[in-house]
Amino acid sequence: MTATPRSRRLRTLAAALVTTAALSLTACQTGTADATGVVDSTQPPAPGTESAEKQSPATGTDSDTSGASNDSSDSKDSGSSVNSGSSGSSGKEATQVADRKTAKKTTSCTSKGTKVTVTDAPRPINHLLIKATNTSDTTCHLYYAPYLRFDQAQSAVPFIEESKPQAVVTLEPGESGYAGVLTSTPDGSHPYDATSLTLYYAARSGQGSTGAPSHPALPFDSVRIDSSNAVTYWQTSAADALMW
């Protein structure tokens, strides 16, 4: 049966009504209704209760606050430990500096703070006694033996090695050290009469002298010197100095 123009228009109208109804149903399910009840399908759905709770959980705030409190406490404790350590270190360094400042200062004995005298020893014969007194306010050391030159001798008087003491002679202010000088013997050669004496102070290293020399006066106008001339190491007593 061939459809008439009227029937075709009715079918088209019915199809349009069905399509309109379907679109209205979809808008009610996904859109947002305005005050008049008309649904706007272009707006997103309103957030649900579950989404709101996830954004602001009740326990989240407490946990964060507790964590902040612990961090603050740890920071304070850590700071206290660091400060305590720094304070202890500073105190130790201050004590070391104080100890260094109060440590007794010492130096080599030189003519600047030492008075030297030379006397004739009654025994043994042909001996001189050298006495070096610390006249400074600083402790000083007499190293090895004195370097002696009578007149313009080309070399220093030899040391008596057997007289070497166990320790360096140390002079507190006012204290004295001693050295004995053998001037001549009956077996000596090349005798001459010396009229002056120069005393040099041995350096700590044992190589050469240190400081300015002393020029002590001899006990007589002249002293007989020969090839046997020798001097002891510095001693703490006159008796030890005159044993050789």
C-alpha positions in Angstrom: 0.0 0.0 0.0 1.5 3.3 -1.0 1.7 5.9 1.8 0.0 9.1 1.3 1.6 12.4 2.0 -0.5 12.8 5.1 0.6 9.5 6.6 4.2 10.3 6.0 3.8 13.6 7.8 2.2 11.8 10.8 5.0 9.3 11.0 7.6 12.1 10.8 5.9 14.0 13.6 5.7 10.9 15.8 9.4 10.2 15.3 10.2 13.8 16.3 8.1 13.5 19.5 10.0 10.3 20.5 13.4 11.9 19.9 12.4 15.0 22.0 11.2 12.8 24.9 14.5 10.9 24.9 16.6 14.1 25.0 14.5 15.4 27.9 15.0 12.2 29.9 18.8 12.4 29.5 18.9 16.0 30.6 17.0 15.2 33.8 19.6 12.5 34.7 22.9 14.4 34.0 22.1 18.1 34.1 21.4 20.7 36.8 17.9 22.1 37.3 17.4 25.8 37.6 14.8 27.6 39.7 12.1 27.0 37.2 12.8 23.3 37.0 14.5 23.4 33.6 17.5 21.2 33.4 20.8 22.7 32.0 22.8 19.8 30.7 26.0 21.9 30.2 26.7 22.2 34.1 28.6 19.5 36.0 26.9 17.6 38.7 27.2 19.0 42.3 29.9 17.3 44.5 28.5 14.5 46.7 29.0 14.1 50.5 31.6 11.4 50.1 33.8 13.7 48.0 33.5 16.5 50.6 34.6 14.1 53.5 37.6 13.0 51.5 38.8 16.6 51.1 38.7 17.3 54.8 39.1 14.1 56.9 38.7 14.6 60.6 41.9 12.7 61.5 44.1 14.5 59.0 44.4 17.7 61.0 45.2 15.9 64.2 47.9 13.8 62.5 49.6 16.8 61.0 49.5 18.8 64.2 51.1 15.9 66.1 53.8 15.6 63.5 54.5 19.3 63.7 54.8 19.1 67.4 57.3 16.2 67.2 59.4 18.0 64.7 59.5 21.1 66.9 60.5 19.0 69.9 63.2 17.2 67.9 64.5 20.5 66.6 64.7 21.8 70.2 66.4 18.7 71.4 68.8 18.7 68.5 69.5 22.4 69.0 70.2 21.8 72.7 72.6 19.0 71.8 74.5 21.1 69.3 74.7 24.0 71.6 75.8 21.8 74.4 78.5 20.3 72.2 79.6 23.7 71.0 79.7 25.0 74.5 81.8 22.0 75.6 84.2 22.4 72.7 84.5 26.2 73.4 85.2 25.5 77.0 87.9 23.0 76.2 89.5 25.3 73.7 89.4 28.1 76.3 91.1 25.9 78.9 93.8 24.9 76.4 94.5 28.5 75.6 94.6 29.4 79.3 97.1 26.5 79.9 99.3 27.7 77.1 99.2 31.2 78.5 100.1 30.1 82.0 102.7 27.5 80.8 106.2 28.4 82.1 108.2 30.1 79.4 111.7 28.9 78.9 114.6 30.0 76.6 118.3 29.4 76.0 120.6 31.1 78.4 122.5 34.0 76.7 124.6 36.9 77.8 121.4 39.0 77.8 120.1 37.4 81.0 123.1 35.6 82.4 126.0 36.8 84.5 129.2 34.9 84.1 132.2 34.9 86.5 135.5 33.1 86.4 137.4 32.2 89.5 140.6 30.3 90.2 139.9 26.8 91.7 142.2 25.9 94.7 141.7 22.2 93.8 142.5 20.6 91.5 145.4 22.8 90.4 145.5 24.5 87.1 141.7 24.8 87.0 139.3 27.6 86.5 135.6 27.6 87.6 133.0 29.2 85.4 129.8 30.2 87.1 126.7 31.3 85.0 123.8 32.8 87.0 120.4 33.4 85.5 119.7 37.1 86.2 116.4 37.2 84.2 112.9 36.5 85.3 112.6 33.6 82.7 113.8 30.0 83.1 116.7 29.3 80.8 118.7 26.3 79.6 122.5 25.8 79.4 123.0 23.4 76.5 126.0 21.2 76.1 129.2 23.0 77.2 130.4 26.6 76.9 132.4 27.5 73.8 135.6 29.2 75.1 138.1 31.2 73.2 141.2 32.5 75.0 142.5 35.6 73.4 142.3 35.2 69.6 142.5 31.4 69.5 141.5 29.9 66.1 139.3 27.2 67.6 137.2 26.7 70.7 138.5 24.8 73.8 137.7 21.1 73.4 134.9 19.5 75.5 135.6 16.8 78.1 133.2 14.2 76.9 133.3 12.1 80.1 131.7 15.1 81.9 128.5 15.0 79.9 125.5 15.1 82.4 122.3 13.0 82.2 120.1 16.0 81.5 120.3 19.6 80.3 121.1 22.1 83.0 118.1 24.3 83.6 118.3 27.5 85.5 115.4 29.1 87.3 115.7 32.8 87.9 118.6 33.3 90.4 120.0 29.8 89.9 123.5 29.0 88.6 125.3 26.5 86.4 129.0 25.6 86.4 131.8 24.4 84.1 135.3 23.5 85.0 138.3 24.5 82.8 141.6 22.6 82.8 144.1 25.3 81.8 147.4 23.4 81.5 149.4 20.3 82.6 153.0 19.4 82.9 152.7 17.4 79.7 151.1 20.1 77.7 152.7 21.8 74.7 152.7 25.2 73.1 152.1 27.1 76.4 151.1 30.8 76.3 149.7 33.4 78.7 146.1 34.4 77.8 144.8 37.7 79.0 141.1 37.5 77.9 138.3 35.0 77.5 135.1 35.0 75.4 132.3 32.6 76.2 129.7 31.5 73.6 126.5 29.7 74.5 125.8 26.5 72.7 122.6 26.3 70.6 120.0 23.7 71.5 120.7 21.9 68.2 124.3 21.5 69.1 125.3 23.3 66.0 127.1 26.5 66.7 126.2 29.1 69.3 123.1 31.2 70.1 122.8 34.8 71.3 125.6 37.3 72.0 128.7 36.0 73.9 129.9 36.9 77.4 133.3 38.4 78.1 134.1 37.5 81.8 137.2 38.8 83.4 140.0 36.3 84.2 141.0 36.0 87.9 144.6 37.2 87.2 146.3 39.4 84.7 147.0 36.3 82.7 146.4 32.6 82.7 148.8 29.9 81.4 147.2 27.9 78.6 148.7 24.9 76.7 147.6 22.1 74.4 145.9 20.2 77.3 143.3 23.0 77.7 139.8 21.6 78.0 136.3 22.4 79.5 133.6 20.3 81.0 129.9 20.3 80.1 127.6 22.5 82.1 126.9 21.1 85.6 124.5 21.8 88.3 127.2 22.1 91.0 130.7 23.4 91.3 131.8 20.1 92.8 130.7 18.2 89.7 132.4 20.8 87.4 135.7 20.3 89.1 135.8 16.5 89.0 137.9 16.4 85.8 
